[in-house]
Amino acid sequence: MTENQPKKPSKSDRTRAQILEAARLLFAERGYDGASIRDVAAHASIDPAMVIRYFRSKDELFARAAVVDLQLPALRVIDRNTIGETLIRRFLEIWEGATSGPGMAILLRSATSNEFAAEKLRDVFGNQVRPVVAAVADPADAGRRAGLVSSQLLGLAMCRYLLRLPPVVALSHDEIIQNVGPTLQRYAVGEDVS
């Protein structure tokens, strides 16, 4: 093998990836409480002991399967009047883009019934949404504004992607941007949120 050729994944790496892929699929479909180690193992066509060998516990497996990096744009460097539109466009990329992963669906589905998942979701928004929102208006009010932004986006995600409410699913991206963007704008920059 030459220096420039990528190293072929080991059997162990392939098994770990197979388990993780099965876990992502099942946690996204069923949530934390609805997917067992046995279910994941059966879907990955391996013994349940192998899941524990690689991930030690269901919590650790879930934590690895539900990794979320929102990659929110730096709002402080864009036109202040386009913040709401920028946020809703990024939201649609996260959920529907070519590189979207199941992390948010896993967390959102699971957070309603599992405290571990709820805490991970709170961490995502506390560590990723709040700092971005804090940069565009009064940092002292960032928690409230980030909470309002999050409530709008999580509500939309619940209705469109998990509950699949027909009128919400039927909305085009342009309709979502036109209707939700102004609300996010007000929330993010602190206009009329009192």
ZAPA-166212 format. One line per 3 residues: number of its first residue (from 1); their letters; for each residue x, y, z of N, C-alpha, C, O. Coordinates in nm, 3 decimals. Example, Ala and Ser with C-alpha at 12.3 -4.5 7.8 and 13.67 -1.06 7.14 Angstrom:
2
1) as) 1.319:-0.569:0.780:1.230:-0.450:0.780:1.320:-0.330:0.780:1.424:-0.332:0.846 ~ 1.285:-0.225:0.708:1.367:-0.106:0.714:1.290:0.003:0.787:1.341:0.114:0.804
END
This chain:
194
1) mte) 0.085:-0.118:0.000:0.000:0.000:0.000:0.089:0.123:0.000:0.185:0.133:0.077 ~ 0.058:0.218:-0.088:0.137:0.339:-0.095:0.091:0.437:0.011:-0.013:0.420:0.074 ~ 0.171:0.540:0.029:0.145:0.641:0.132:0.017:0.719:0.108:-0.046:0.762:0.204
4) nqp) -0.023:0.739:-0.017:-0.140:0.820:-0.051:-0.271:0.744:-0.049:-0.377:0.805:-0.050 ~ -0.266:0.612:-0.045:-0.388:0.533:-0.043:-0.448:0.534:0.098:-0.377:0.519:0.197 ~ -0.581:0.553:0.105:-0.643:0.550:0.237:-0.637:0.408:0.295:-0.643:0.309:0.223
7) kkp) -0.626:0.403:0.426:-0.621:0.275:0.495:-0.759:0.209:0.487:-0.861:0.274:0.511 ~ -0.760:0.083:0.454:-0.885:0.008:0.445:-0.941:-0.009:0.587:-0.868:-0.046:0.679 ~ -1.072:0.017:0.605:-1.130:0.002:0.739:-1.116:-0.142:0.789:-1.134:-0.238:0.714
10) sks) -1.083:-0.155:0.916:-1.071:-0.287:0.976:-1.209:-0.348:0.996:-1.310:-0.279:0.986 ~ -1.212:-0.477:1.024:-1.339:-0.544:1.051:-1.407:-0.480:1.172:-1.529:-0.464:1.175 ~ -1.328:-0.443:1.271:-1.379:-0.377:1.389:-1.444:-0.243:1.355:-1.551:-0.210:1.406
13) drt) -1.378:-0.165:1.269:-1.434:-0.036:1.225:-1.565:-0.056:1.149:-1.660:0.019:1.168 ~ -1.568:-0.157:1.064:-1.690:-0.185:0.987:-1.804:-0.229:1.079:-1.918:-0.188:1.060 ~ -1.774:-0.310:1.179:-1.876:-0.355:1.274:-1.929:-0.237:1.354:-2.050:-0.225:1.372
16) raq) -1.842:-0.153:1.402:-1.882:-0.033:1.478:-1.973:0.056:1.392:-2.075:0.106:1.439 ~ -1.935:0.076:1.266:-2.015:0.159:1.175:-2.151:0.095:1.148:-2.252:0.165:1.139 ~ -2.154:-0.035:1.134:-2.278:-0.109:1.110:-2.373:-0.094:1.229:-2.493:-0.073:1.211
19) ile) -2.320:-0.106:1.349:-2.400:-0.089:1.471:-2.453:0.054:1.479:-2.571:0.076:1.507 ~ -2.367:0.149:1.455:-2.406:0.290:1.463:-2.512:0.324:1.361:-2.606:0.398:1.392 ~ -2.501:0.273:1.241:-2.602:0.298:1.138:-2.736:0.238:1.178:-2.841:0.301:1.160
22) aar) -2.735:0.118:1.231:-2.859:0.054:1.277:-2.920:0.135:1.392:-3.042:0.155:1.396 ~ -2.837:0.181:1.483:-2.885:0.260:1.597:-2.947:0.391:1.549:-3.053:0.430:1.597 ~ -2.883:0.458:1.456:-2.938:0.584:1.403:-3.075:0.562:1.342:-3.169:0.637:1.368
25) llf) -3.086:0.460:1.262:-3.214:0.431:1.197:-3.322:0.401:1.301:-3.431:0.458:1.295 ~ -3.294:0.313:1.395:-3.395:0.273:1.492:-3.428:0.383:1.592:-3.545:0.401:1.627 ~ -3.328:0.456:1.639:-3.357:0.568:1.731:-3.439:0.676:1.659:-3.529:0.735:1.719
28) aer) -3.410:0.702:1.531:-3.487:0.802:1.457:-3.631:0.756:1.437:-3.724:0.837:1.443 ~ -3.651:0.627:1.413:-3.785:0.571:1.392:-3.864:0.558:1.521:-3.982:0.593:1.525 ~ -3.799:0.509:1.625:-3.871:0.468:1.747:-3.840:0.551:1.871:-3.911:0.540:1.971
31) gyd) -3.738:0.633:1.865:-3.696:0.707:1.983:-3.610:0.620:2.074:-3.593:0.500:2.051 ~ -3.557:0.683:2.177:-3.469:0.614:2.270:-3.538:0.495:2.336:-3.485:0.384:2.338 ~ -3.658:0.519:2.389:-3.726:0.414:2.465:-3.778:0.302:2.377:-3.797:0.190:2.425
34) gas) -3.802:0.330:2.250:-3.859:0.229:2.161:-3.758:0.140:2.091:-3.797:0.045:2.023 ~ -3.631:0.169:2.107:-3.527:0.089:2.041:-3.437:0.027:2.147:-3.374:0.099:2.225 ~ -3.430:-0.103:2.149:-3.347:-0.172:2.248:-3.212:-0.211:2.187:-3.193:-0.206:2.065
37) ird) -3.121:-0.250:2.272:-2.991:-0.302:2.227:-3.015:-0.424:2.138:-2.950:-0.440:2.035 ~ -3.109:-0.510:2.177:-3.141:-0.629:2.096:-3.192:-0.589:1.958:-3.155:-0.651:1.858 ~ -3.276:-0.485:1.952:-3.328:-0.438:1.823:-3.213:-0.390:1.734:-3.207:-0.424:1.616
40) vaa) -3.125:-0.312:1.792:-3.011:-0.261:1.716:-2.925:-0.376:1.666:-2.885:-0.378:1.549 ~ -2.897:-0.471:1.753:-2.815:-0.586:1.715:-2.883:-0.666:1.604:-2.817:-0.707:1.508 ~ -3.013:-0.689:1.616:-3.084:-0.765:1.512:-3.078:-0.691:1.379:-3.058:-0.753:1.274
43) has) -3.096:-0.561:1.381:-3.092:-0.483:1.258:-2.952:-0.484:1.196:-2.938:-0.482:1.074 ~ -2.850:-0.488:1.281:-2.711:-0.491:1.233:-2.663:-0.634:1.206:-2.550:-0.654:1.162 ~ -2.750:-0.733:1.232:-2.717:-0.875:1.212:-2.595:-0.920:1.291:-2.507:-0.989:1.241
46) idp) -2.594:-0.877:1.420:-2.486:-0.920:1.509:-2.545:-0.958:1.644:-2.663:-0.935:1.670 ~ -2.463:-1.013:1.728:-2.504:-1.050:1.863:-2.514:-0.925:1.950:-2.430:-0.836:1.937 ~ -2.614:-0.915:2.039:-2.626:-0.799:2.127:-2.501:-0.771:2.212:-2.473:-0.657:2.247
49) amv) -2.428:-0.875:2.244:-2.305:-0.857:2.322:-2.203:-0.771:2.247:-2.122:-0.701:2.308 ~ -2.208:-0.777:2.115:-2.115:-0.696:2.035:-2.149:-0.548:2.046:-2.059:-0.463:2.045 ~ -2.277:-0.516:2.057:-2.316:-0.376:2.074:-2.257:-0.322:2.204:-2.201:-0.213:2.208
52) iry) -2.271:-0.401:2.309:-2.217:-0.361:2.440:-2.064:-0.356:2.434:-2.003:-0.266:2.493 ~ -2.003:-0.448:2.365:-1.857:-0.448:2.353:-1.806:-0.318:2.291:-1.707:-0.261:2.338 ~ -1.874:-0.271:2.187:-1.829:-0.151:2.117:-1.876:-0.021:2.180:-1.807:0.080:2.171
55) frs) -1.993:-0.022:2.245:-2.050:0.104:2.293:-2.079:0.106:2.444:-2.123:0.209:2.496 ~ -2.056:-0.003:2.514:-2.067:-0.016:2.660:-2.208:-0.004:2.716:-2.241:-0.073:2.813 ~ -2.294:0.081:2.659:-2.429:0.096:2.713:-2.521:0.157:2.607:-2.475:0.209:2.506
58) kde) -2.649:0.148:2.632:-2.746:0.210:2.541:-2.729:0.361:2.541:-2.742:0.425:2.436 ~ -2.700:0.420:2.657:-2.679:0.565:2.664:-2.562:0.609:2.577:-2.572:0.709:2.505 ~ -2.452:0.536:2.583:-2.336:0.573:2.502:-2.366:0.555:2.354:-2.326:0.638:2.272
61) lfa) -2.435:0.447:2.319:-2.474:0.425:2.180:-2.563:0.539:2.132:-2.544:0.591:2.022 ~ -2.659:0.577:2.215:-2.749:0.686:2.180:-2.670:0.817:2.163:-2.691:0.891:2.067 ~ -2.580:0.843:2.256:-2.501:0.966:2.249:-2.421:0.974:2.120:-2.408:1.081:2.060
64) raa) -2.368:0.863:2.076:-2.291:0.860:1.951:-2.382:0.871:1.829:-2.345:0.934:1.730 ~ -2.500:0.810:1.835:-2.594:0.812:1.722:-2.660:0.948:1.705:-2.697:0.986:1.594 ~ -2.674:1.021:1.814:-2.751:1.146:1.812:-2.662:1.270:1.812:-2.704:1.375:1.860
67) vvd) -2.543:1.259:1.760:-2.454:1.374:1.753:-2.513:1.476:1.655:-2.550:1.442:1.543 ~ -2.520:1.600:1.700:-2.577:1.706:1.618:-2.484:1.826:1.618:-2.448:1.878:1.724 ~ -2.445:1.869:1.501:-2.373:1.995:1.485:-2.453:2.078:1.387:-2.451:2.051:1.267
70) lql) -2.522:2.178:1.437:-2.610:2.259:1.354:-2.535:2.343:1.251:-2.592:2.381:1.149 ~ -2.410:2.370:1.276:-2.328:2.452:1.186:-2.403:2.579:1.147:-2.416:2.612:1.029 ~ -2.451:2.648:1.249:-2.523:2.772:1.225:-2.429:2.880:1.173:-2.313:2.888:1.216
73) pal) -2.478:2.961:1.081:-2.392:3.068:1.029:-2.367:3.175:1.135:-2.448:3.193:1.226 ~ -2.257:3.244:1.122:-2.226:3.354:1.213:-2.318:3.471:1.176:-2.291:3.544:1.081 ~ -2.425:3.487:1.251:-2.527:3.587:1.218:-2.474:3.730:1.229:-2.527:3.820:1.164
76) rvi) -2.372:3.751:1.308:-2.322:3.887:1.327:-2.254:3.942:1.202:-2.232:4.063:1.192 ~ -2.220:3.856:1.106:-2.151:3.902:0.986:-2.242:3.908:0.863:-2.196:3.941:0.754 ~ -2.369:3.878:0.880:-2.462:3.887:0.767:-2.549:4.011:0.783:-2.552:4.073:0.890
79) drn) -2.619:4.046:0.679:-2.711:4.159:0.683:-2.814:4.134:0.794:-2.884:4.032:0.793 ~ -2.822:4.225:0.887:-2.910:4.211:1.004:-3.056:4.186:0.963:-3.129:4.119:1.036 ~ -3.097:4.237:0.849:-3.235:4.221:0.804:-3.264:4.083:0.745:-3.379:4.053:0.712
82) tig) -3.162:4.000:0.730:-3.182:3.866:0.672:-3.159:3.754:0.773:-3.149:3.638:0.735 ~ -3.149:3.788:0.901:-3.120:3.687:1.003:-3.229:3.578:1.008:-3.196:3.460:1.010 ~ -3.355:3.617:1.010:-3.463:3.519:1.016:-3.463:3.427:0.895:-3.478:3.306:0.908
85) etl) -3.447:3.486:0.779:-3.441:3.407:0.655:-3.322:3.312:0.657:-3.334:3.196:0.617 ~ -3.208:3.361:0.702:-3.087:3.277:0.711:-3.110:3.159:0.804:-3.071:3.047:0.772 ~ -3.173:3.184:0.920:-3.198:3.076:1.015:-3.293:2.971:0.958:-3.267:2.852:0.973
88) irr) -3.401:3.013:0.894:-3.497:2.915:0.844:-3.438:2.839:0.725:-3.467:2.720:0.708 ~ -3.357:2.904:0.644:-3.291:2.831:0.534:-3.197:2.724:0.590:-3.193:2.612:0.540 ~ -3.122:2.760:0.694:-3.031:2.662:0.755:-3.111:2.547:0.816:-3.070:2.431:0.805
91) fle) -3.222:2.578:0.881:-3.309:2.475:0.937:-3.352:2.376:0.829:-3.345:2.254:0.850 ~ -3.395:2.426:0.714:-3.439:2.338:0.606:-3.323:2.254:0.552:-3.343:2.138:0.515 ~ -3.203:2.310:0.549:-3.085:2.233:0.507:-3.057:2.121:0.606:-3.026:2.009:0.566
94) iwe) -3.069:2.151:0.736:-3.042:2.051:0.840:-3.137:1.934:0.825:-3.095:1.818:0.833 ~ -3.264:1.961:0.804:-3.365:1.856:0.800:-3.381:1.791:0.663:-3.413:1.673:0.655 ~ -3.360:1.867:0.555:-3.393:1.815:0.423:-3.277:1.818:0.325:-3.291:1.767:0.213
97) gat) -3.165:1.874:0.362:-3.052:1.885:0.271:-2.987:1.752:0.240:-3.010:1.652:0.308 ~ -2.904:1.753:0.137:-2.836:1.631:0.092:-2.747:1.571:0.200:-2.728:1.449:0.203 ~ -2.694:1.654:0.287:-2.604:1.603:0.391:-2.672:1.594:0.527:-2.604:1.578:0.629
100) sgp) -2.804:1.605:0.530:-2.872:1.600:0.659:-2.856:1.461:0.719:-2.859:1.360:0.648 ~ -2.839:1.458:0.849:-2.827:1.332:0.920:-2.946:1.313:1.011:-3.029:1.403:1.025 ~ -2.955:1.198:1.073:-3.072:1.169:1.156:-3.062:1.222:1.299:-3.153:1.201:1.379
103) gma) -2.953:1.290:1.332:-2.931:1.332:1.471:-3.044:1.411:1.532:-3.087:1.381:1.643 ~ -3.093:1.511:1.460:-3.201:1.593:1.515:-3.330:1.513:1.530:-3.400:1.528:1.630 ~ -3.363:1.430:1.433:-3.483:1.347:1.444:-3.472:1.252:1.563:-3.569:1.231:1.635
106) ill) -3.355:1.196:1.582:-3.333:1.106:1.695:-3.357:1.181:1.826:-3.431:1.134:1.912 ~ -3.295:1.297:1.840:-3.310:1.373:1.964:-3.453:1.421:1.985:-3.506:1.408:2.096 ~ -3.515:1.474:1.883:-3.649:1.529:1.898:-3.750:1.419:1.932:-3.832:1.437:2.022
109) rsa) -3.744:1.307:1.863:-3.836:1.197:1.892:-3.813:1.143:2.033:-3.909:1.107:2.102 ~ -3.691:1.136:2.074:-3.657:1.075:2.202:-3.675:1.169:2.321:-3.706:1.124:2.432 ~ -3.656:1.298:2.299:-3.657:1.395:2.409:-3.792:1.407:2.478:-3.799:1.450:2.593
112) tsn) -3.899:1.369:2.410:-4.031:1.381:2.471:-4.056:1.277:2.579:-4.144:1.294:2.663 ~ -3.979:1.169:2.577:-4.002:1.064:2.675:-3.878:1.021:2.753:-3.886:0.935:2.841 ~ -3.763:1.080:2.721:-3.640:1.035:2.784:-3.557:1.155:2.828:-3.523:1.241:2.747
115) efa) -3.526:1.161:2.955:-3.454:1.276:3.010:-3.311:1.287:2.956:-3.262:1.398:2.934 ~ -3.246:1.176:2.933:-3.111:1.178:2.876:-3.113:1.246:2.740:-3.027:1.330:2.710 ~ -3.210:1.210:2.656:-3.223:1.272:2.523:-3.262:1.418:2.535:-3.212:1.503:2.460
118) aek) -3.350:1.449:2.628:-3.392:1.589:2.648:-3.272:1.675:2.688:-3.258:1.788:2.641 ~ -3.187:1.622:2.773:-3.068:1.696:2.816:-2.973:1.719:2.698:-2.916:1.827:2.685 ~ -2.956:1.619:2.613:-2.871:1.635:2.494:-2.929:1.743:2.403:-2.854:1.823:2.346
121) lrd) -3.061:1.745:2.388:-3.123:1.846:2.303:-3.107:1.986:2.364:-3.081:2.082:2.292 ~ -3.122:1.996:2.495:-3.099:2.125:2.562:-2.955:2.171:2.542:-2.929:2.290:2.522 ~ -2.861:2.078:2.547:-2.720:2.112:2.525:-2.696:2.165:2.383:-2.623:2.261:2.364
124) vfg) -2.758:2.101:2.284:-2.742:2.146:2.146:-2.787:2.291:2.133:-2.715:2.374:2.077 ~ -2.903:2.321:2.185:-2.952:2.457:2.169:-2.881:2.555:2.262:-2.861:2.670:2.225 ~ -2.844:2.512:2.381:-2.771:2.601:2.470:-2.631:2.633:2.421:-2.584:2.745:2.436
127) nqv) -2.566:2.535:2.363:-2.427:2.552:2.319:-2.413:2.597:2.175:-2.307:2.646:2.135 ~ -2.518:2.582:2.095:-2.508:2.617:1.954:-2.600:2.732:1.913:-2.559:2.819:1.836 ~ -2.723:2.735:1.964:-2.816:2.841:1.925:-2.793:2.968:2.007:-2.785:3.078:1.951
130) rpv) -2.783:2.954:2.136:-2.770:3.072:2.222:-2.651:3.160:2.185:-2.668:3.281:2.174 ~ -2.531:3.105:2.166:-2.418:3.192:2.132:-2.437:3.267:1.999:-2.395:3.382:1.987 ~ -2.499:3.203:1.902:-2.521:3.267:1.772:-2.620:3.382:1.787:-2.601:3.489:1.729
133) vaa) -2.725:3.359:1.864:-2.826:3.462:1.887:-2.768:3.574:1.975:-2.799:3.691:1.954 ~ -2.686:3.539:2.070:-2.626:3.639:2.159:-2.541:3.740:2.082:-2.525:3.854:2.125 ~ -2.486:3.697:1.970:-2.396:3.783:1.893:-2.468:3.894:1.815:-2.404:3.987:1.768
136) vad) -2.601:3.885:1.801:-2.671:3.982:1.717:-2.755:4.084:1.795:-2.811:4.175:1.735 ~ -2.764:4.069:1.924:-2.840:4.165:2.006:-2.791:4.151:2.150:-2.689:4.086:2.175 ~ -2.862:4.210:2.241:-2.822:4.213:2.382:-2.792:4.073:2.436:-2.884:3.991:2.447
139) pad) -2.667:4.043:2.471:-2.632:3.911:2.523:-2.708:3.876:2.652:-2.730:3.758:2.680 ~ -2.747:3.976:2.729:-2.819:3.949:2.853:-2.956:3.887:2.826:-3.010:3.817:2.912 ~ -3.011:3.910:2.708:-3.143:3.859:2.670:-3.132:3.739:2.575:-3.234:3.691:2.524
142) agr) -3.012:3.691:2.552:-2.990:3.586:2.453:-3.063:3.456:2.486:-3.113:3.389:2.396 ~ -3.070:3.420:2.612:-3.138:3.296:2.650:-3.284:3.296:2.611:-3.335:3.199:2.556 ~ -3.350:3.406:2.639:-3.493:3.417:2.606:-3.513:3.414:2.454:-3.600:3.345:2.403
145) rag) -3.431:3.491:2.383:-3.443:3.496:2.237:-3.410:3.362:2.173:-3.480:3.318:2.081 ~ -3.305:3.297:2.221:-3.270:3.165:2.168:-3.380:3.064:2.199:-3.409:2.976:2.118 ~ -3.442:3.075:2.316:-3.554:2.987:2.350:-3.671:3.005:2.256:-3.734:2.908:2.215
148) lvs) -3.701:3.130:2.223:-3.811:3.156:2.130:-3.779:3.105:1.989:-3.864:3.045:1.924 ~ -3.657:3.127:1.943:-3.614:3.074:1.813:-3.627:2.922:1.814:-3.680:2.863:1.720 ~ -3.577:2.859:1.920:-3.581:2.713:1.930:-3.723:2.661:1.933:-3.753:2.559:1.871
151) sql) -3.811:2.730:2.006:-3.950:2.683:2.014:-4.015:2.685:1.876:-4.090:2.594:1.841 ~ -3.987:2.787:1.798:-4.042:2.796:1.663:-3.989:2.683:1.575:-4.066:2.617:1.505 ~ -3.859:2.662:1.578:-3.797:2.561:1.493:-3.831:2.419:1.535:-3.857:2.334:1.450
154) lgl) -3.831:2.393:1.665:-3.865:2.258:1.712:-4.012:2.227:1.687:-4.047:2.114:1.655 ~ -4.099:2.327:1.701:-4.240:2.307:1.670:-4.260:2.275:1.523:-4.338:2.185:1.489 ~ -4.191:2.346:1.436:-4.199:2.319:1.294:-4.146:2.179:1.263:-4.207:2.105:1.186
157) amc) -4.034:2.143:1.323:-3.976:2.010:1.302:-4.072:1.901:1.348:-4.090:1.801:1.279 ~ -4.131:1.920:1.464:-4.225:1.820:1.515:-4.342:1.801:1.418:-4.380:1.689:1.387 ~ -4.398:1.911:1.372:-4.516:1.903:1.285:-4.483:1.853:1.144:-4.559:1.776:1.086
160) ryl) -4.369:1.896:1.091:-4.335:1.861:0.951:-4.269:1.724:0.938:-4.299:1.649:0.845 ~ -4.178:1.691:1.031:-4.095:1.573:1.012:-4.133:1.454:1.099:-4.112:1.339:1.059 ~ -4.188:1.478:1.217:-4.223:1.365:1.303:-4.372:1.332:1.295:-4.409:1.218:1.270
163) lrl) -4.458:1.432:1.317:-4.602:1.408:1.309:-4.650:1.403:1.165:-4.752:1.342:1.134 ~ -4.576:1.470:1.077:-4.608:1.477:0.934:-4.751:1.527:0.910:-4.829:1.465:0.838 ~ -4.783:1.639:0.974:-4.914:1.700:0.953:-4.926:1.743:0.807:-4.843:1.821:0.760
166) ppv) -5.027:1.693:0.734:-5.035:1.718:0.590:-5.023:1.865:0.547:-4.950:1.893:0.452 ~ -5.091:1.961:0.613:-5.076:2.099:0.566:-4.935:2.154:0.584:-4.890:2.238:0.507 ~ -4.865:2.106:0.686:-4.729:2.154:0.711:-4.631:2.085:0.617:-4.537:2.147:0.567
169) val) -4.652:1.957:0.592:-4.568:1.883:0.497:-4.584:1.942:0.358:-4.487:1.946:0.281 ~ -4.704:1.987:0.324:-4.732:2.039:0.190:-4.668:2.175:0.163:-4.659:2.217:0.047 ~ -4.624:2.245:0.267:-4.563:2.376:0.247:-4.433:2.365:0.168:-4.350:2.279:0.196
172) shd) -4.418:2.451:0.070:-4.292:2.457:-0.004:-4.188:2.528:0.082:-4.221:2.592:0.181 ~ -4.064:2.514:0.044:-3.958:2.587:0.115:-3.983:2.736:0.113:-3.965:2.805:0.214 ~ -4.024:2.788:-0.003:-4.051:2.931:-0.013:-4.162:2.974:0.083:-4.152:3.081:0.144
175) eii) -4.266:2.894:0.096:-4.376:2.928:0.188:-4.327:2.927:0.333:-4.365:3.013:0.413 ~ -4.245:2.830:0.366:-4.191:2.823:0.503:-4.103:2.945:0.530:-4.115:3.009:0.634 ~ -4.016:2.976:0.436:-3.926:3.092:0.452:-4.008:3.220:0.466:-3.979:3.302:0.553
178) qnv) -4.108:3.236:0.382:-4.191:3.357:0.385:-4.270:3.370:0.515:-4.287:3.481:0.565 ~ -4.318:3.260:0.570:-4.403:3.265:0.689:-4.326:3.256:0.821:-4.363:3.321:0.919 ~ -4.222:3.177:0.824:-4.148:3.157:0.949:-4.030:3.254:0.962:-3.996:3.294:1.073
181) gpt) -3.970:3.291:0.852:-3.855:3.381:0.855:-3.878:3.509:0.934:-3.795:3.544:1.018 ~ -3.988:3.582:0.910:-4.012:3.705:0.986:-4.026:3.683:1.137:-3.982:3.766:1.217 ~ -4.086:3.572:1.175:-4.099:3.543:1.318:-3.962:3.517:1.379:-3.931:3.568:1.487
184) lqr) -3.879:3.439:1.311:-3.744:3.414:1.359:-3.663:3.543:1.364:-3.583:3.563:1.455 ~ -3.685:3.629:1.269:-3.618:3.759:1.266:-3.649:3.836:1.394:-3.558:3.884:1.462 ~ -3.776:3.847:1.426:-3.816:3.921:1.548:-3.757:3.856:1.673:-3.705:3.925:1.760
187) yav) -3.765:3.725:1.681:-3.713:3.655:1.798:-3.562:3.672:1.812:-3.512:3.703:1.920 ~ -3.490:3.651:1.703:-3.343:3.651:1.708:-3.286:3.787:1.745:-3.191:3.796:1.822 ~ -3.344:3.894:1.689:-3.286:4.027:1.713:-3.355:4.101:1.827:-3.314:4.211:1.863
190) ged) -3.458:4.040:1.884:-3.522:4.099:2.002:-3.624:4.207:1.973:-3.650:4.292:2.058 ~ -3.681:4.204:1.855:-3.784:4.303:1.819:-3.921:4.247:1.853:-3.957:4.137:1.812 ~ -3.999:4.324:1.929:-4.138:4.289:1.959:-4.153:4.151:2.023:-4.249:4.080:1.992
193) vs) -4.063:4.112:2.111:-4.075:3.980:2.175:-4.122:3.993:2.320:-4.131:3.892:2.391 ~ -4.150:4.113:2.365:-4.192:4.129:2.504:-4.338:4.094:2.520:-4.392:4.101:2.630
END
